[in-house]
Amino acid sequence: MKDVLDMGDYGVYVWSCYGLVLAVLVLNVWLGKRSLAEQVLSARRRLKIADSINSESSSPS
């Protein structure tokens, strides 16, 4: 098992590359979800503002 993990003295390089790739993938998913949540929140705010403007303009004075 130690031979598999050492990978012929390249284990540190190989496993650090695997770790870096995993970190980048996790970061990519996390930032994507966060960005989507911010965009949804922004769209909901814009819709709420638009609805309030439309209801004010359609009500008789």
C-alpha positions as CSV (number, residue, x, y, z in Angstrom):
1,M,0.0,0.0,0.0
2,K,2.9,2.4,0.8
3,D,4.3,1.8,-2.7
4,V,0.9,2.9,-4.2
5,L,0.8,6.0,-2.1
6,D,4.5,6.9,-2.8
7,M,4.1,6.3,-6.6
8,G,7.8,5.8,-7.2
9,D,8.9,8.9,-5.2
10,Y,6.4,11.1,-7.1
11,G,3.7,10.7,-4.5
12,V,4.0,14.2,-3.0
13,Y,3.7,15.8,-6.4
14,V,0.8,13.5,-7.6
15,W,-1.3,13.7,-4.4
16,S,-0.8,17.5,-4.1
17,C,-2.0,17.8,-7.7
18,Y,-5.1,15.7,-6.9
19,G,-5.7,17.9,-3.8
20,L,-5.3,21.1,-5.8
21,V,-7.7,19.9,-8.5
22,L,-10.3,18.8,-5.8
23,A,-10.0,22.2,-4.1
24,V,-10.5,24.1,-7.4
25,L,-13.6,21.9,-8.3
26,V,-15.1,22.5,-4.9
27,L,-14.4,26.2,-5.1
28,N,-15.9,26.4,-8.6
29,V,-19.2,24.7,-7.4
30,W,-19.4,26.8,-4.3
31,L,-18.8,30.1,-6.1
32,G,-21.3,29.1,-8.8
33,K,-24.0,28.4,-6.2
34,R,-23.3,31.6,-4.4
35,S,-23.5,33.6,-7.6
36,L,-26.7,32.0,-8.6
37,A,-28.3,32.8,-5.2
38,E,-27.2,36.4,-5.5
39,Q,-28.7,36.7,-9.0
40,V,-32.0,35.2,-7.9
41,L,-32.1,37.6,-4.9
42,S,-31.4,40.5,-7.2
43,A,-34.1,39.5,-9.7
44,R,-36.6,39.1,-6.9
45,R,-35.8,42.6,-5.6
46,R,-36.2,44.1,-9.1
47,L,-39.5,42.3,-9.6
48,K,-40.7,43.6,-6.2
49,I,-39.7,47.2,-7.2
50,A,-41.4,46.9,-10.6
51,D,-44.6,45.5,-9.0
52,S,-44.7,48.4,-6.5
53,I,-44.2,50.9,-9.3
54,N,-46.9,49.3,-11.5
55,S,-49.4,49.2,-8.6
56,E,-48.8,52.9,-7.8
57,S,-49.2,54.0,-11.4
58,S,-52.4,51.9,-12.0
59,S,-54.2,53.1,-8.8
60,P,-56.6,56.0,-9.4
61,S,-55.6,59.3,-7.8
